[in-house]
Amino acid sequence: MDKLSLAQANMILGAALAAARADGLPPVAVVVLDAAGNPVALQREDGASMLRVDIAQGKAFAAAGMGVASGVLHQRAQDNPVFFNALASSGQGRFIPQTGAVAIRSADGTLLGAVGASGGTGAQDEAICAAGVRVAGLVAA
């Protein structure tokens, strides 16, 4: 498997939203991107603010671009702000190294894309993304 299918993306989305409801989070948006950073699927729950989709997509874009969870990127950005400001600039503002997204990998480690969420805390957002990836039978990295 070397591509993320729409069926897998929808499974990730559904499971992430179910995890958000089970955890009692405020309304969230979840965005699933392929390995090239293109949207595959997204949903914004009723009541989620207008910026939630953009924030979730930016977190996922960063995770897909670097191949790791955005929590890791957040720490790296604190340690090397000049480089991460350059990444944000070169990504035309789509690169948000804030906790709340995970890279999606196949069992053999191939990067398939990323999923990002916005609505809870960064840790809560990242947890629902990871839950969605696991339900889809893939690896959250």
Buried (B, 14 or more C-beta within 10 A) or exposed (E): EEEBEEEBBBBBBBBBBBBBEEEEBEBBBBBBBBBEBEBBBBBBBEEBEEEBBBBBBBBBBBBBBBBBBBBBBBEBBEEEEEEBEEBBEEBEEBBBBBBBBBBBBBEEEBBBBBBBBBBBEBEBBBBBBBBBBBBBEBBBB
